[in-house]
Amino acid sequence: MPPKCKFTREEIIKTALDLTREEGINALTARALGAKLGSSPKPIFTVFENMEEVQSEVQKAAKTLYAEYIQVGLHQELAFKGVGTQYILFAIKEPKLFQLLFMSEQPQKPSVEGILPIIDESYEQILQSVQSGYGLGEKDAENLYRHLWIYTHGIAVLCATNMCSFTAEEISNMMTEVCRSLLKEIKGGKTE
């Protein structure tokens, strides 16, 4: 008869997520997780096959948390700006999880045109918010989204790595200025 589990799957994932939040994914070892659970590492492996499986579950949990931030942004009056603000807020409040999701080396080097659908499961919803919020066709919306993500990602990285800090007002003003400039270029550049 297999040994009885000392911890539930959910308890282990929550503790692993907390450890990752505090110290980063590289600190998530069987020994460190066992210590955080107040146990040896052995009970972890009554529930999980290996630490790669635990890390995979932590990544899923981080994506779920990130998606909650994005949903908050999508329900704001200016949904696309709300999404960008929430992206930065996630980097500020959850720097280690932001680093895990958005600052990890990719197995392949996707093109800039293809990266957003790969890294963000909310891509279609966000793209739709750009189209409806600014009256843009799909190609122009993708262009605006891509440019603003690059800019917003830069701010988020600066925050997640403690390189800089910004007030909420500074973030709002920077995003508004860049968005207006890009919209002017996109809409003004049309010869239709």
VOLUMNU-843739 format. One record per residue: residue in three letters; residue number from 0; x, y, z of N, C-alpha, C, O in turn. Coordinates in steps of 0.1 Angstrom, whole numbers, always signed. Atoms other than C-alpha are relative to their C-alpha. Last residue first. Example, Ala and Ser with C-alpha at 12.3 -4.5 7.8 and 13.67 -1.06 7.14 Angstrom:
2
 residu num   n.u   n.v   n.w  ca.u  ca.v  ca.w   c.u   c.v   c.w   o.u   o.v   o.w
    Ser   1    -9   -11    +0  +137   -11   +71    -8   +11    +8    -3   +22    +9
    Ala   0    +9   -12    +0  +123   -45   +78    +9   +12    +0   +19   +12    +7
This chain:
192
 residu num   n.u   n.v   n.w  ca.u  ca.v  ca.w   c.u   c.v   c.w   o.u   o.v   o.w
    Glu 191   +13    +5    +4   -77  +555  -475    -9   +12    -4   -21    +9    -8
    Thr 190    +3    -7   +13   -42  +571  -474   -13    -5    -5   -16    -3   -17
    Lys 189    +9    +7   +10   -36  +561  -438    -3    +9   -12    -4   +21   -11
    Gly 188    -7    +6   +11    -6  +575  -420    -8    -7   -10    -3   -12   -20
    Gly 187    -4   -10    +9   -27  +597  -397    +8    -5   -13    +8    +2   -23
    Lys 186   +12    -5    +6   -45  +568  -381    +4   +11   -10    -3   +12   -20
    Ile 185    +7   +11    +6   -13  +548  -373   -12    +6    -8   -15    +2   -20
    Glu 184    -8    +5   +11    +9  +578  -366    -8   -10    -8    -9   -10   -20
    Lys 183    -1   -11   +10   -17  +596  -345    +7    -5   -12    +3    -2   -23
    Leu 182   +14    -1    +6   -25  +563  -327    +1   +11   -11    -5    +9   -22
    Leu 181    +2   +12    +9   +12  +558  -320   -13    +1    -8   -13    -2   -20
    Ser 180    -9    -2   +12   +16  +593  -306    -1   -11   -10    -1    -9   -22
    Arg 179    +5   -11    +9   -15  +590  -285    +9    +2   -12    +4    +3   -23
    Cys 178   +12    +5    +7    -4  +556  -271    -5   +11   -10    -9    +8   -21
    Val 177    -5    +9   +10   +31  +569  -262   -12    -5    -8   -11    -6   -21
    Glu 176    -8    -7   +10   +17  +599  -243    +4    -9   -12    +3    -5   -24
    Thr 175    +9    -8    +8   -10  +579  -226    +7    +7   -11    +3    +8   -22
    Met 174    +8    +9    +9   +14  +552  -214    -9    +8    -9   -11    +5   -21
    Met 173    -9    +5   +10   +38  +578  -200    -7    -9   -10    -5    -8   -23
    Asn 172    -4   -10   +10   +11  +597  -183    +9    -5   -11    +7    -2   -22
    Ser 171   +12    -4    +8    -5  +566  -167    +4   +10   -10    +0    +9   -22
    Ile 170    +3   +11    +9   +29  +553  -155   -11    +4    -9   -11    +1   -21
    Glu 169   -11    +0   +11   +39  +587  -141    -3   -11   -10    -1    -9   -22
    Glu 168    +2   -12    +9    +5  +590  -123   +11    +0   -11    +7    +2   -22
    Ala 167   +12    +4    +8    +8  +555  -107    -2   +11   -11    -6    +8   -22
    Thr 166   +13    -2    -7   +42  +565   -94   -11    -4   -10    -8    -6   -22
    Phe 165    +9   -10    +6   +73  +550  -110   -12    +1    +8   -17    -9   +14
    Ser 164   +14    +0    -5  +102  +530   -95    -8   +12    -7    -2   +22    -9
    Cys 163    +7   -13    -2  +134  +522  -112   -13    -2    +7   -18   -14    +7
    Met 162    -9   -10    +7  +160  +494  -115    -6   +14    +2    +2   +23    +3
    Asn 161    -4   -11    -9  +142  +473   -89    +9   +10    -6   +17   +16    +1
    Thr 160   -14    +2    -4  +142  +442  -112    +5   +11    +9   +17   +12   +12
    Ala 159    -2   +14    -5  +104  +439  -115   +14    -2    +5   +17   -11   +13
    Cys 158    +7    +2   -13  +100  +477  -119    +3   -13    +7    +6   -14   +19
    Leu 157    -7    -9    -9  +125  +481  -147    -5    -1   +14    +2    +0   +24
    Val 156   -13    +6    -3  +111  +450  -163    +8    +9    +9   +14    +4   +19
    Ala 155    +2   +11    -9   +76  +464  -161   +13    -6    +4   +15    -9   +16
    Ile 154    +3    -6   -13   +86  +497  -177    -1   -11   +10    +4   -10   +21
    Gly 153   -12    -7    -5  +103  +478  -206    -2    +7   +14    +6    +5   +23
    His 152    -9   +11    -5   +73  +455  -209   +13    +7    +5   +18    +2   +16
    Thr 151    +6    +4   -13   +50  +486  -213    +9   -11    +7   +12   -11   +19
    Tyr 150    -2   -11    -9   +71  +499  -242    -4    -3   +15    +4    -1   +24
    Ile 149   -15    -2    -1   +73  +466  -260    +3   +11   +10   +12    +9   +19
    Trp 148    -5   +11    -9   +36  +460  -252   +15    +1    +2   +20    +0   +13
    Leu 147    +2    -4   -14   +28  +494  -266    +4   -11   +10    +8    -8   +21
    His 146    -8   -12    -4   +44  +487  -299    -1    +3   +15    +8    +5   +22
    Arg 145   -14    +4    +0   +29  +452  -302    +9   +11    +5   +17    +9   +14
    Tyr 144    -2    +9   -12    -6  +464  -292   +14    -4    +1   +20    -3   +12
    Leu 143    +1    -8   -12    -5  +493  -317    +3    -9   +12   +11    -5   +21
    Asn 142   -12    -9    +1    +7  +470  -346    +0    +9   +13   +11   +10   +19
    Glu 141   -11    +8    -3   -19  +443  -337   +13    +9    +1   +21    +7   +10
    Ala 140    +1    +4   -15   -46  +469  -336   +12    -8    +4   +17    -6   +15
    Asp 139    -4   -12    -8   -35  +483  -370    +0    -3   +15    +8    +2   +22
    Lys 138   -14    -2    +2   -36  +447  -385    +5   +13    +8   +16   +12   +14
    Glu 137    -8   +10    -7   -70  +439  -369   +15    +3    -2   +22    +2    +8
    Gly 136    +1   +13    +6   -88  +471  -379   +10    -9    +7   +18    -5   +15
    Leu 135   -10    +4    +9   -89  +500  -355    -3   -14    -6   -10   -22    +0
    Gly 134    +5    +0   +13  -117  +518  -338   +10    -4   -11   +10    +2   -21
    Tyr 133    -6   -11    +8   -97  +527  -307    -5    +0   -15    +0    +7   -23
    Gly 132    -3   -12    -7  -114  +508  -280    +5   +12    -8    +3   +23    -5
    Ser 131   +12    -7    -3  -130  +482  -302    +2   +13    +7    -5   +23    +5
    Gln 130    +8    -2   +11   -98  +471  -319   -13    +8    +3   -16   +18    -3
    Val 129    -7   -10    +8   -76  +475  -289    -9    +4   -12   -11   +16   -15
    Ser 128    +2   -13    -7  -101  +457  -266    +7   +11    -8    +2   +22    -7
    Gln 127   +13    -5    +2  -102  +429  -292    -3   +13    +7   -10   +22    +1
    Leu 126    +1    -5   +13   -65  +425  -291   -13    +6    -4   -15   +16   -10
    Ile 125    -7   -13    +0   -66  +422  -254    -1    +6   -13    -3   +18   -15
    Gln 124    +8   -10    -8   -92  +395  -255    +6   +14    -1    -1   +24    -3
    Glu 123   +12    -3    +8   -73  +376  -282    -9   +10    +6   -14   +20    +0
    Tyr 122    -3    -7   +12   -40  +378  -263   -12    +5    -8   -14   +16   -11
    Ser 121   +11   -10    +1   -54  +367  -229    +2    +8   -13    -5   +18   -15
    Glu 120   +12    +8    +3   -32  +335  -230   -12   +10    -2   -22    +5    -7
    Asp 119   +11    -5    -7    -1  +358  -231   -13    -7    -5   -18    -5   -16
    Ile 118    -2    -3   -15   +33  +345  -238   -12    +4    +7   -12    +4   +19
    Ile 117    -7   +10    -7   +28  +328  -272    +0    +2   +15    -2    -7   +23
    Pro 116    +9   +11    -1    +1  +351  -286    +7   -12    +8    +0   -20   +14
    Leu 115   +11    -2    -9   +24  +380  -278   -10   -11    +2   -14   -15   +13
    Ile 114    -3    +3   -14   +56  +366  -293   -13    +2    +9   -15    -6   +18
    Gly 113    +6   +12    -5   +45  +362  -329    +1    -2   +15    -5   -12   +20
    Glu 112   +14    +1    +4   +50  +396  -344    -7   -12    +6   -19   -12    +8
    Val 111    +8   -10    -8   +82  +401  -324   -15    +0    -4   -23    +2    +5
    Ser 110    +0   -13    +6   +95  +369  -341    -8   +10    +9   -16    +5   +17
    Pro 109   +11    -4    +9   +99  +339  -319    +2   +14    -5    +9   +22    +1
    Lys 108    +1   -15    +0  +133  +328  -305   -11    +4   -10    -8    +5   -22
    Gln 107    -3    -5   +14  +129  +292  -295    -1   +15    +0    -8   +21    +9
    Pro 106    -7   +11    +6  +131  +276  -260    +3    +3   -15   +13    -2   -20
    Gln 105   +10    +8    +7  +123  +310  -245    +8   -11    -7   +19   -10   -11
    Glu 104    -4    +3   +14  +146  +325  -219   -10   -10    -6   -15   -19    +0
    Ser 103    -8   +13    +2  +127  +336  -189    +3    -2   -14    -4    +2   -23
    Met 102   -14    -3    +1  +117  +373  -183    +9   -13    -1   +21   -13    +2
    Phe 101    -3    -9   +11   +80  +372  -189   +15    +3    -1   +18   +12   -10
    Leu 100    +9    +1   +12   +65  +343  -169    +5    +8   -12    +4    +4   -23
    Leu  99    +2   +14    +5   +92  +336  -143    -8    +0   -13    -4    -7   -22
    Gln  98   -13    +4    +5  +103  +373  -140    -2   -15    -6    +3   -18   -16
    Phe  97    -2    -7   +13   +67  +383  -135   +12    -5    -7   +12    -7   -19
    Leu  96    +9    +6    +9   +64  +357  -108    +0    +6   -14    -1    -1   -24
    Lys  95    -6   +13    +3   +95  +370   -91    -9    -8    -9    -4   -15   -18
    Pro  94   -12    -1    +9   +83  +406   -94    +6   -14    -3   +10   -16   -15
    Glu  93    -5   +14    +1   +48  +400   -80   +12    -1    -9   +12    -8   -19
    Lys  92    +5    +7   -12   +35  +434   -68    +6   -15    +0    +7   -20   +11
    Ile  91    -4    -7   -12   +56  +456   -92    -4    -9   +12    +4   -10   +22
    Ala  90   -14    -1    -1   +55  +433  -122    +5    +6   +13   +15    +1   +19
    Phe  89    -4   +14    -3   +18  +426  -117   +15    -1    +2   +20    -8   +11
    Leu  88    +3    +2   -14   +13  +464  -115    +3   -14    +4    +8   -17   +15
    Ile  87   -11    -6    -8   +31  +468  -148    -3    -3   +15    +7    -5   +22
    Tyr  86   -12    +7    +3    +8  +443  -165   +11    +5    +8   +19    -2   +14
    Gln  85    +0   +13    -8   -22  +458  -147   +13    -8    -2   +18   -14    +7
    Thr  84    -2    -4   -13   -13  +493  -162    +0   -13    +9    +8   -14   +18
    Gly  83   -14    -4    -2   -10  +478  -196    +3    +4   +14   +14    +0   +19
    Val  82    -9   +12    +1   -43  +460  -193   +14    +3    +2   +21    -4    +9
    Gly  81    +1    +8   -13   -60  +491  -180    +8   -12    +0   +14   -16   +10
    Lys  80    -8    -7    -9   -47  +511  -210    +0    -7   +14   +10    -9   +20
    Phe  79   -13    +3    +4   -63  +485  -232   +10    +7    +9   +21    +1   +12
    Ala  78    -5   +13    -3   -95  +486  -213   +14    -3    -4   +22    -9    +4
    Leu  77   -10    +1   +11  -100  +523  -212    +7   -13    +2   +17   -14    +8
    Glu  76    +6    -8   +10  -132  +521  -190    +9    +0   -13    +4    -2   -24
    Gln  75    -1   -14    -3  -117  +493  -169    -6    +8   -12    -7    +2   -23
    His  74   +13    -6    -5  -130  +458  -172    +1   +15    +3    -9   +20    +9
    Leu  73   +10    +1   +11  -101  +446  -194   -13    +6    +4   -21    +9    -4
    Gly  72    -3   -10   +10   -76  +458  -167   -11    +0   -11   -15   +11   -16
    Val  71    +3   -13    -6   -92  +437  -140    +2   +11   -10    -6   +20   -11
    Gln  70   +15    -1    +0   -92  +407  -163    -4   +13    +6   -14   +20    +2
    Ile  69    +4    -5   +13   -55  +413  -169   -15    +2    -1   -20   +11    -7
    Tyr  68    -4   -14    +2   -47  +411  -132    -6    +5   -13   -11   +16   -14
    Glu  67    +9    -8    -8   -67  +379  -129    +3   +15    -1    -6   +23    -1
    Ala  66   +12    -2    +7   -48  +365  -158   -10    +7    +8   -18   +15    +2
    Tyr  65    -2   -11    +9   -15  +371  -139   -13    +3    -8   -17   +14   -10
    Leu  64    -1   -13    -8   -28  +350  -110    +2   +12   -10    -5   +22    -8
    Thr  63   +13    -3    -5   -37  +322  -134    -1   +13    +8   -11   +21    +6
    Lys  62    +8    -5   +12    -4  +324  -152   -14    +3    +5   -20   +13    +0
    Ala  61    -4   -14    +3   +14  +322  -118    -8    +6   -12   -12   +17   -11
    Ala  60    +6    -9   -10    -6  +291  -109    +3   +14    -2    -5   +23    +0
    Lys  59   +14    -1    +2    +3  +275  -142    -7    +9   +10   -16   +17    +6
    Gln  58    +1    -9   +12   +40  +283  -137   -15    +2    -3   -20   +13    -6
    Val  57    -3   -14    -4   +38  +268  -102    -2   +10   -11    -8   +20   -10
    Glu  56   +12    -5    -7   +22  +237  -116    +1   +14    +5    -8   +21    +5
    Ser  55   +10    -2   +10   +51  +233  -141   -13    +5    +6   -20   +14    +1
    Gln  54    -3   -13    +7   +76  +238  -113   -10    +3   -11   -14   +15   -12
    Val  53    +4   -11   -10   +59  +210   -93    +3   +14    -7    -6   +22    -6
    Glu  52   +14    +0    -1   +61  +187  -124    -5   +11   +10   -15   +18    +7
    Glu  51    +5    -7   +12   +97  +196  -129   -15    +1    -1   -20   +11    -5
    Met  50    +1   -15    -3  +103  +188   -92    -4    +7   -13   -10   +18   -12
    Asn  49   -13    -7    -1   +94  +151   -98    -1   +15    +2   -13   +20    +1
    Glu  48   -10    +9    +5   +66  +126   -99   +14    +5    +2   +23    -2    +6
    Phe  47    -6    -4   +13   +43  +146   -77   +11   -10    -4   +18   -15    +5
    Val  46   +10    -7    +8   +20  +136   -49    +5    +3   -14    -3    +2   -24
    Thr  45   +11    +9    -1   +40  +110   -29   -12    +6    -8   -21    -1   -12
    Phe  44    +0   +10   +10   +70  +129   -41   -10   -11    +1   -10   -21    -6
    Ile  43    +2    -7   +13   +63  +160   -21    -2   -11   -11   -10   -10   -20
    Pro  42   +14    +0    +3   +60  +138   +10    -4    +7   -13   -14    +4   -19
    Lys  41    +7   +12    +3   +97  +130    +8   -15    +1    -3   -19    -5   -13
    Pro  40    +5    +0   +14  +111  +165    +7    -9   -12    -3   -16   -12   -13
    Ser  39   -11    +4   +10  +114  +165   +45    -6    +1   -14   -18    +3   -15
    Ser  38    -1   +14    +2   +88  +185   +64   +13    -3    -7   +20    +6   -11
    Gly  37    -3    +5   -14   +79  +219   +77    +2   -15    +0    -3   -22    +9
    Leu  36   +12    +8    -5   +62  +228   +44    +2    -5   +14    -8   -10   +20
    Lys  35   +11   -10    -1   +88  +255   +38   -13    -7    +5   -21    -1   +11
    Ala  34    -2    -9   -11  +115  +230   +46   -11    +9    +2   -16   +12   +13
    Gly  33    +2    +8   -12  +101  +205   +21    +1    +8   +13    -7    +7   +22
    Leu  32   +14    +2    -1  +100  +232    -5    -4    -8   +12   -14    -5   +19
    Ala  31    +5   -13    -4  +136  +242    +1   -15    -1    +2   -21    +4   +12
    Arg  30    -4    -3   -14  +147  +205    +0    -6   +13    +5   -11   +13   +16
    Ala  29    +7    +9    -9  +127  +197   -31    +3    +3   +14    -5    +3   +23
    Thr  28    -6   +13    -1  +141  +228   -48    -9    -9    +9   -16    -4   +17
    Leu  27   +10   +11    -2  +123  +260   -57    +6   -14    -2    +6   -19   -13
    Ala  26    +0    +4   -14  +150  +286   -53    -9   -12    +3    -9   -18   +14
    Asn  25   -13    +8    -2  +156  +288   -90    +1    -5   +14    +9   -14   +17
    Ile  24    +2   +14    +4  +119  +298   -94   +13    -8    +2   +12   -20    +5
    Gly  23    -2    +3   +14  +123  +330   -75    +0   -15    -3    +1   -23    +7
    Glu  22   -14    +2    +3  +129  +338   -38    +2    -3   -15   +14    -4   -19
    Glu  21   -10    -6    -9   +97  +352   -23   +14    -1    -5   +21    +9    -4
    Arg  20    +3   -15    -2   +71  +346   -50   +11    +7    +8   +15   +18    +5
    Thr  19    -4    -6   +12   +87  +312   -58    -2   +15    +1    +7   +23    -4
    Leu  18   -15    +0    +0   +84  +301   -22    +6    +7   -12   +15   +15   -11
    Asp  17    -5    -9   -10   +48  +312   -21   +15    +1    +0   +21   +12    +1
    Leu  16    +2   -13    +6   +41  +293   -54    +5   +11   +10   +11   +21    +5
    Ala  15   -10    -2   +10   +57  +262   -39    -1   +14    -7    +9   +20   -10
    Thr  14   -13    -3    -7   +36  +266    -8   +11    +2   -10   +20   +11    -8
    Lys  13    +1   -13    -6    +4  +269   -29   +14    +4    +7   +18   +15    +6
    Ile  12    -1   -10   +11   +14  +240   -51    +0   +14    +6    +8   +22    +2
    Ile  11   -14    +0    +5   +22  +218   -21    +1   +11   -10   +11   +18   -10
    Glu  10    -9    -6   -10   -11  +227    -4   +14    +1    -5   +21   +11    -2
    Glu   9    +3   -14    -1   -31  +221   -36    +9    +7   +10   +14   +18    +8
    Arg   8    -6    -5   +12   -15  +186   -41    -1   +16    +0    +8   +23    -2
    Thr   7    +8    +1   +13   -26  +178    -6    +8    +6   -11   +18   +13    -9
    Phe   6    +5   -12    +5    +0  +172   +21    -8    -2   -12    -6   -12   -20
    Lys   5    +0    -9   -11    +9  +142   +43    -6   +14    -4   -12   +21    +5
    Cys   4    -5   -13    +2    -1  +118   +16    -1    +9   +12   -12   +10   +18
    Lys   3   +10   -10    +0    -6   +83   +28    +6   +13    -2   +17   +16    +4
    Pro   2    +1    -8   -12   +22   +59   +19   -11   +10    -2   -14   +15   -13
    Pro   1    -9   -12    +1   +15   +34   -10    -2    +9   +13   -13    +8   +19
    Met   0    +8   -12    +0    +0    +0    +0    +9   +12    +0   +18   +13    +8
